[in-house]
């Protein structure tokens, strides 16, 4: 098969629905994993740019602003590329707001479950949009906002009480949710000083889920939306997934803006930015047999390095492996921490594994690096970039001080 260059493949994708798996496969073939230390998160710059070009297409065609949710993608060594395409970033804490200001070079859109009194003055200096999770939080801080010398546009997070997220851990619209104000908390008019609304009830969903969510949101909050200067549709829009209907999304966004006085619309995906843009490289340290089960012990941990696998839960793909197939060499992947449940299985390979073999986990950039821990004193994987010039750049390695400085 002739391998098209990545720039040509990406350009084709913008106008035709082609096989993104082919793009990823071709990019993967260009990576020399022998040059990469283990364990290590590796971002593929080509794949990041491919995602950003898709997001920029939506942004331009629909006339909306797409910003990067740092809670899902905070690899600031790549922000030089990200800010070429997106309109900034959204933060959920003082630390994320500082990261946005210092590394994305823009003020943040801020949305958090609650704000702390001793942090709020600094937050105002780092943000130009602030969403309050409740009307009581707005009442607590509105006088500070009004007295601030720089204009800050404020919103209330709303809860439309509708979501299609199946895992309650990730569902902000469950009964009794602490996230967002329900319609019964509002009068007929927005509170004085509030210019926007913000909802976030999606998680790796498609444009058709957004369409249904908007219908429910407009049914309850339509009279308040008509009073807004802007509305934030939150994250969870998996726009860069292969089967996502980008054209349908553009139509939804354009129609919504047209019937709501050309309102400013903001989307803040994190996973769509980092979706399938890189890997976690690991190495087999030992092979253990127990009751007929072969276990490959790795130098990474599902608990500390890939916690979403246990939280969601989901089984990550491994390059060159499949789900268990009878008759093929089959292994359970064992993490390096002492947590009994720090394992994932079972995977079949074309040949038996040996100590020293590389195990490469796919799609380990979004919502992965941001959740790592040093439980058990397990070392954090290095972070690197495979550049568009086909060179490996080691961005950072971690050691004892990184573990120690999180303790006391």
N, C-alpha and C positions, 0 to 999 in steps of 0.2 A: 504493500500500500504506500502511495506517495504521501509524505508528511508535509502538509501545507505549513507555512510559517505561522506563528501565533498571531501576528498583527492581521494577517489576511483572514484567518479563521474568526478572529474577534469581529472584524468588520462585517464579515458575512453574517454573523449571528445577529447583528443589529437589525438586519432586514429580512432574514430568513430563519425559519425554525430548523436549526441543524442540531446534530448530536453533540451536546456539551461533553458527554463522556469521551468523545473523540479528542476534543480539545485538551481535556485533563490528561488523557492517556498520552497524547503526543508531548505534552509539557513534561509529564513524569519521565518519559524516556530520555529527556535531556539532562536530568539530574544525576550527578555522580554521587551516590550515597556513600561511597567509600571515603569521601572527603569530609563527611559530616560526623562530629563526635556523638557519642551515645551516652545518655539519652539527650534528645534535642528536638525542640519544636522548629519546624522549617516552613517558612512562608515562601510560596512560589510567587514572585512578582508578576509573572505573566498572568496567572490566574486571578490575582487581585485586580489587575488592570481590567481584565475581562469583566469582572463583576462591576467595577466602577463605571465602565462604559455603558453597561445595561442600565444602571441606576441613573446615569446622566441622561440617557435617552428618555426615560420616564419623566425626569425632572423637566427637561426642555419641552417635550411634546405636550405634557399636561399643564405646564406652568405652575408647578409646585416646588416646594423646597424639600429636599431630602438631606437629612443630617445623620451623622453616625452616632449610634448609641454606644457610649463607651462601656456600658455594662456588658455588652456582647463582643465588642472589638476595641481593644485599647492598646494595640501594638503601635506605640507612638513612633517607633523607628520607621514606620511606613506612612506617617501622616503627611510627609511631603508629597506623596502621590495622592493620598486621599483628598487633600484640600484642593487639588487640581480639578476635582470632579464634584464634590459635595459642598454644601453650604454651611459647614461647621459641624458641631457635635452637641449631643445632649448629655447632661450629667445628672447623677442621682445622689451626689454627696459633695462636700467641700473638696475632697481630694480629686475627684473626677473633674470638678469645675476648674481647679488649678491646672490639671493636666491638659484640659481643653485650651485654656488661656495661654499656657506656656508652650505647648507642642503643636496644637492645631492652629495657633495664632489667631484665635477668634474668641469672642465671649460666648459663654455656654447658654443653651436652653436648659433650664434646671427644673427637674421634677423629682421630688422625694416624698416619702411617706410622712415625714415630719422634719421640721427645721429646729435647730438648736439655737437658743438665744445668743450664746457666746460666739457662734460662728456666723451669724446672719450678716453682720456688717461687712465681713470679708467676702461673703457670698455675693452681696450686692455689687461689689466692685468687679466681680469676675463674670457676671451674667447680664444679659440684656432681656431675657425672658425668664419668668419664674412662674411655675405652676404650683398651686397649693392643693394639697390632698383633701382639704376640708374647708368649709366656710369659717370654722373657728380658728384655723391656722391663719387664714387671711385676716381675720379680725385682729389677731395677735400682732401681726407684723405690718399691717397696712400703713400705719403712721410712719414707720421707718422708710417704707417704699416711697411715700409721698414726699418725704423730706430729702431723699437722696438727690444729689446734684445731677446725676445722669438719669435719663429716661429708662425705666424698666417696665416692660409690658407684662402684665400679670394675667393668669388664667386660673380656673378651678378645674381640677380633675373630676370627671363625671364617671359614674358607673351605670351603663345602660342596662345592667342586669341581664346581659345576654353574652354568651360566649360559647364557642364550639371546641374549646380546649378540653381534652378528655382526661388529662392528669390534673387533679385538684391542686397539687403542689404549685402548678404554674398557672392556675386559673384565678384571675383577680375578680371574677364576677360570681363566685360561689356565694350562696346565702350567708350573710353575716360578714362579708368581706370587709377588711379594713381599708381597702384601696378605692378611692373615688366616692363622690357624693351622689346619692340616688336622687331621683327627681323630686321626691317629697321634701327635700331639704331646701328647695328653691322657691322663691316667689315668682311672680310673672316677669320680673325684670332682673337682669344681672345686677349684682351688687355694684355700687358706684366704685369705679376704679378698676373693674375687671373688664378686660378687652378680649379674652379668649376662653375657649374650652379645650379640654384635653381628655381623650379616652385611650385606654390601652387594654384591649381584651383579646388580642390575637397572640398566637405562638406558632411560628413556622406554618402559617396558613396561606391560602391562595386568595386570588382576587374575588372569587365567588363568595368566600366566607366574609371578606370585607364588605361586599355588596349587601349581604344579608344583615351584617352588623350595622351598616349605615342605615338601613331601613328601620331597624329597631331603635337606633339612636335618634334618628330624625322624628320618629313617631313620638318619642318621649320629650326630646329636648329641642325640637325644631324651632319653637318660638324663641328660645334662648340663642340658638345658632344664628338666627337672623339678626341678632343684636351684636354679634361678634365681629371683630376685625380679622381674627384668625382662629383656626382650629387645628389641633394636633391630633392626628390619627394614631399616634403611638408607634410601637414596633410590632414585630411578629409577622411582617410582610415578607415572605420568602421569595422575593422578586427574582433572584438569580438562580433559583432551582430550575432544572431542565424543563419540567412540564408546566411552569408558571405561565399563565396567559398574559403576557405583558401588554398586548394591545387592548385586552379587556380592561385591565387596570387603568390604562390611559383614558379610555372612554368613561369609566366610572368617575375618575378624578375631574375630568373636564365637565361632565354633566353636573357633578356636585357643585363645582365652582360657579357654573353658569346659572343655576337656579338659586344660588345664595349670594347674589350681588358680587360675584367675582372674588369671593372671600379667599384670603391667603390660607393655603393648606400646607401642613407640614407632616412629613412622615419621618420616622426615626428608627429604621431597622439597624440592628447590629449584626445579627447572624447573616443577613443577606450580603453584607460587606465582606465578611470572612468566610462565607459558605464555600466549602470545598477548595480552599486556597492553599492548603498545606497539610503537613504530616507531623506525627510524633515518631521519631526514630528511636527504636529500642533494640536491645541485644539479649539473646538467650544466655542465661548464666548457669542454668542447671536443668536437667531433665529428671523428673520424679515420677515413679509409677506407684499408684495406690489403687488396689482393687480393680485392676485392668484399665484404669484411667491414666493416660500419659499427661503430665503437667509440665509445661515449659515455664520455668521461673525466669522472669524478666528483670531488667534494671529500672523498670517504671512501675507505677502503682495506679490502679484504677481509683482507689480511694483518694489519693493525694494529687494525682496528675490528671485524672479524667473523671472527676466526681459526677459529671452529668450522666455518665454511663450507669451509675448506680442510683442516681436520683430520679431519672426520667421513668423507668430505666430504658436503655437501648444497648444493642450490641454493635460496637463499632466494626467497620470493615477493616480487614488486613490485606495489604497488597499481596497477591499471589495465593490467597487462601479463600476457602468457601465455607459454608455451613457444613456440618459433619456429613460425610458420605461413607457409607459402609465399604470397607475394603481399602480405604485410603488411610495414610498416616494421619491420625487425628489427635489433637492436643487441646487441653484446657490451658488458657493463658493465666499464669499466676503472677500477681503483683508482689512487690518487694516489702510492703508494710506487714505488720503483724495482725492486722484486721482479718478475722477469719473469712469474711466475705470479699476480700480483695482478690477477686478472680473473675474471669470471663470465659465462657466456652459455649460450645466446642467448635474448633476449626479444623478443617482438613486441608492438607498440603499435598503437593505432587510427590514430595520425597520426605524422608524422615528428617526432623530437625536435629541439629547438633549445637553444642555449646559454642557460642561465637556467632551464630547466625543472626542476621538482622531481622527484626519484626517491625514492619512499618505500618502504623495505624493511619488510616485516611481521615480527612476532615477534622483536624484537631487544632484549628486556629480560633474559631469563634466559640465563645462561652467555655473555653477550656483553660487557656493561660490565665484568664481573669479569676478563675476559681481555685487555682492551685493552693495547696497548704504544705506545711512542713511537719505534719503529724508524724510522730515516731522518729523525728529527726531525718526523715528521708530527704535526700537532696533534690532540689528543683532541677528540672531539665534545662539545659542551655537553650538559648533562643538564637536562631539564625535566619538568614534570608538567602534563597537561591535567586540571584539577580537575573534580569533580562539579558545580561551579557554572559550568562552561563558560568557564573562564579559564585562560590559559597562565601557569604560574609557572616562571620560570627558576631552577633550583636552583643550578647552578654552571656557570661557564665556565673554560676552561683556557688557559694561555699559556706563554710561554717558561720561566718559573721552574719550572713543573711538569715540563717536559722536562729542564731543567738539573739539578734537584734529585735526579733519578734517576741522575745520572752523578757523576763526581768530577773 
